[in-house]
């Protein structure tokens, strides 16, 4: 089975490494030629949760035309690059290619469906965590379940096969026909942690120690739950607030992906995360001033606007 990893960032490299270690032929596709050259020349250095390191030889490409036709493509780019990734994948996919998105935020499936057949698309939410400490160097920083769902319920058996493959590669996974509540739970956790960690430049575990930050986190959870309920997802505020605090505790030393982007001077996924809550709030008549402030403040930090504006 040929596997294509679209996006050789932290998560793409971690999943690709796990699949490669299990014996699958893996190709990493990234538009950064320097990173591609480094990976091909020096391989991928992976630091596991227990601190052990291993160096893996990898195959990386910067031109999608060089990719073998994939049986499974993992879309691991930032949300604002999903349309480009989908276009690239459409050039090498076959009728049997399966595409799994494990990206943050909302709107990624819609972008993929503009270029792929719906039966080929699987939506996923993962609680694996990884940090790119340097180009070609990734630290596994958290382990958890990956849940995936087919866009068409008739493709559940195929989704279960992808989950079985991930499980066999030491990536705990499950398949379901309804991932909406799972996706919203992670979206709200991300919306409460990521922007505040980026704005205040704090590791996750430091956020609950500041009363002003806690006030903002609680408000973000309230807004997110209110919008989710309008979307037909019956989330409970108390349970979601507990999930946010638990995430801060279990990932206390982690820098969120948004903080990592800010530290690198890169565009963030603020539009796909908090921006999605703002736009859905407007659609349902729910005020989301804190989420709107997070979008403004984070965009002001990185100085780059996601002009693609994710539809949700």
C-alpha positions in Angstrom: 0.0 0.0 0.0 1.5 3.3 -1.1 1.0 6.1 1.5 1.4 9.8 0.7 1.8 12.3 3.5 0.8 15.8 2.3 2.6 18.2 4.6 5.8 17.3 6.3 5.2 19.3 9.5 5.2 17.8 13.0 2.1 15.7 12.7 2.7 14.7 9.1 6.2 13.5 10.1 5.0 11.6 13.2 2.2 9.7 11.4 4.5 9.1 8.4 7.2 7.8 10.7 4.8 5.4 12.4 3.5 4.1 9.1 7.0 3.8 7.7 8.3 1.9 10.8 5.5 -0.6 10.3 6.8 -1.4 6.8 4.6 0.7 4.5 6.1 2.7 1.6 5.7 6.3 2.6 6.3 9.4 0.5 6.3 12.9 2.2 5.2 15.7 0.0 6.0 19.3 1.0 6.3 22.5 -1.0 9.4 23.5 1.0 12.3 22.4 -1.2 14.8 23.0 1.6 13.0 20.7 4.0 12.6 18.1 1.3 16.3 18.1 0.5 17.1 17.9 4.2 14.8 14.9 4.8 16.2 13.1 1.8 19.8 13.8 2.8 19.6 13.3 6.6 16.4 11.4 7.2 13.9 12.1 10.0 14.9 12.3 13.6 12.0 11.2 15.9 12.0 11.6 19.6 9.5 9.4 21.3 7.5 10.1 24.5 10.0 8.3 26.6 12.9 10.3 25.2 14.4 7.7 23.0 15.5 8.8 19.6 15.5 7.1 16.2 16.7 8.2 12.8 14.5 7.1 9.9 15.5 7.3 6.2 12.6 8.8 4.3 11.5 9.7 0.8 10.4 13.3 0.3 9.3 15.2 -2.8 8.5 18.8 -3.6 6.7 18.1 -6.9 3.5 16.2 -6.6 4.1 14.6 -10.0 6.9 12.6 -8.5 4.6 10.8 -6.1 3.6 7.2 -6.7 -0.2 7.0 -7.1 -1.3 6.7 -3.4 -3.6 4.2 -1.9 -3.9 6.3 1.2 -3.2 10.0 1.4 -3.0 11.8 4.8 -3.7 15.5 4.5 -1.7 17.1 7.2 -1.2 20.7 6.0 -2.4 23.8 7.8 -6.1 24.5 7.2 -5.4 27.5 5.0 -3.4 25.3 2.6 -6.1 22.6 2.2 -7.4 23.8 -1.2 -3.9 23.7 -2.6 -3.3 20.3 -1.1 -6.5 19.0 -2.6 -5.6 20.3 -6.0 -2.2 18.6 -5.8 -3.7 15.3 -4.7 -6.2 15.4 -7.5 -3.2 15.2 -10.0 -2.0 11.8 -8.7 -5.0 10.2 -7.1 -6.7 7.1 -8.6 -10.3 6.1 -8.3 -9.3 3.9 -5.3 -7.2 6.6 -3.4 -8.5 7.3 0.1 -7.9 10.7 1.6 -7.9 11.2 5.4 -7.7 14.7 6.8 -6.5 15.0 10.4 -6.4 18.8 10.4 -7.5 21.3 13.0 -10.6 23.4 12.7 -13.7 23.3 10.4 -14.0 23.5 6.6 -11.3 21.1 5.5 -13.6 18.4 4.3 -15.5 20.9 2.1 -12.3 22.0 0.5 -11.3 18.4 -0.2 -14.7 17.6 -1.7 -14.1 20.2 -4.4 -11.4 18.0 -5.9 -12.1 14.5 -4.7 -15.1 12.1 -4.9 -17.0 12.1 -1.6 -16.5 8.3 -1.3 -12.8 8.9 -1.1 -12.8 11.3 1.8 -12.5 10.5 5.5 -12.7 13.1 8.2 -10.5 12.6 11.2 -9.9 14.0 14.7 -6.6 13.0 16.4 -5.3 13.4 19.9 -1.8 12.5 19.0 0.5 15.5 19.4 3.9 16.3 18.0 6.3 19.2 17.9 8.8 20.1 15.1 11.8 21.1 17.2 13.9 21.8 14.0 13.5 21.0 10.3 13.7 17.2 10.0 13.4 16.7 13.8 10.1 15.9 15.5 9.2 15.2 19.1 6.2 13.0 19.9 4.6 15.0 22.7 1.2 13.3 23.4 -0.6 10.1 22.6 -4.3 9.6 22.1 -7.1 8.2 20.0 -7.6 9.1 16.3 -11.2 8.9 15.3 -12.2 8.9 11.6 -15.5 9.0 9.8 -16.4 8.5 6.1 -18.0 11.4 4.3 -20.6 8.8 3.0 -22.0 6.4 5.6 -21.9 3.7 2.9 -18.1 3.9 3.2 -17.9 2.9 6.9 -16.3 -0.5 6.1 -13.5 1.3 4.3 -13.1 3.7 7.2 -12.8 0.7 9.5 -10.0 -0.7 7.4 -8.1 2.6 7.6 -8.6 2.5 11.4 -7.3 -1.1 11.5 -4.2 0.0 9.5 -3.5 2.8 11.9 -4.0 0.5 14.9 -1.5 -2.0 13.4 1.0 0.9 13.2 0.7 1.7 17.0 -1.6 4.6 16.2 -4.8 3.9 18.3 -7.8 4.5 16.0 -11.5 4.0 15.7 -14.1 4.6 13.0 -17.6 6.0 13.3 -20.4 7.4 11.0 -20.8 10.5 13.1 -17.8 12.5 14.1 -19.4 15.9 14.5 -19.5 16.0 18.3 -15.9 14.7 18.5 -14.8 17.4 16.1 -16.6 20.1 18.0 -15.2 19.0 21.3 -11.6 19.4 20.0 -12.5 22.6 18.2 -13.6 24.2 21.5 -10.6 22.9 23.4 -8.3 24.3 20.7 -10.3 27.6 20.6 -9.7 28.1 24.3 -6.1 27.1 24.5 -4.3 27.9 21.2 -4.9 31.6 20.7 -4.2 32.4 24.4 -1.0 30.4 24.4 0.1 32.3 21.2 -0.9 35.7 22.5 0.7 35.3 25.9 3.5 33.0 24.7 2.9 30.4 27.4 3.0 26.7 27.5 -0.4 25.0 27.9 0.1 24.3 31.6 0.8 27.9 32.4 -2.6 29.2 31.1 -4.8 28.2 34.1 -2.4 29.9 36.5 -3.3 33.3 35.3 -6.8 34.6 36.5 -7.3 36.9 33.5 -6.4 34.1 31.1 -8.8 31.8 32.9 -11.6 34.3 32.5 -11.0 34.4 28.8 -10.8 30.7 28.5 -14.1 30.2 30.3 -15.7 32.8 28.0 -14.4 31.1 24.9 -15.8 27.8 26.1 -19.2 29.4 26.8 -19.3 30.9 23.3 -18.2 27.7 21.6 -20.7 25.5 23.4 -23.5 28.0 22.6 -22.7 27.8 18.9 -22.2 24.0 19.0 -25.7 23.7 20.5 -27.2 25.8 17.6 -25.4 23.4 15.2 -27.2 20.5 16.8 -24.3 19.3 19.0 -25.6 18.9 22.6 -22.4 19.8 24.4 -22.3 20.5 28.1 -20.4 23.6 29.4 -19.1 22.0 32.6 -17.8 18.9 30.7 -16.1 21.1 28.1 -14.5 23.3 30.7 -13.2 20.2 32.5 -11.8 19.0 29.1 -9.9 22.3 28.6 -8.4 22.1 32.1 -7.5 18.5 31.7 -5.8 19.2 28.3 -3.8 22.0 30.0 -2.7 19.5 32.7 -1.9 16.6 30.4 0.0 18.7 27.9 1.4 21.1 30.5 4.9 21.3 28.9 3.6 21.6 25.3 3.6 24.7 23.2 0.4 24.7 21.2 0.6 24.5 17.4 -0.5 28.1 17.2 2.2 29.3 19.5 4.7 27.3 17.5 3.5 29.0 14.3 3.8 32.4 16.0 7.3 31.6 17.1 8.3 30.7 13.6 6.6 33.8 12.1 4.2 31.7 10.2 0.5 32.2 9.5 -1.7 30.4 12.1 -5.0 28.4 11.9 -6.9 31.1 13.8 -9.4 31.4 11.0 -10.2 27.7 10.9 -10.5 27.5 14.7 -11.9 30.6 16.4 -12.9 32.2 13.0 -15.1 29.2 12.3 -16.9 29.7 15.6 -17.4 33.4 14.9 -18.8 32.8 11.4 -21.2 30.0 12.6 -22.2 32.3 15.5 -23.1 35.0 13.0 -25.2 32.5 11.0 -27.1 31.5 14.1 -27.4 34.9 15.8 -25.0 33.9 18.6 -22.6 36.7 19.8 -19.0 35.5 20.0 -17.0 38.6 20.9 -14.2 36.8 22.6 -13.6 34.5 19.7 -13.6 37.5 17.4 -11.0 39.2 19.6 -8.8 36.1 19.5 -8.9 36.3 15.7 -8.0 40.0 15.6 -5.2 39.6 18.1 -3.5 36.6 16.6 -3.7 38.0 13.1 -2.1 41.2 14.4 0.7 39.1 15.8 1.6 37.2 12.7 0.5 39.9 10.3 -0.9 37.6 7.8 -4.6 37.3 6.9 -6.1 34.0 5.7 -7.7 35.5 2.6 -9.1 32.1 1.6 -11.7 32.4 4.4 -12.8 28.9 5.4 -16.4 28.2 4.7 -18.2 26.2 7.4 
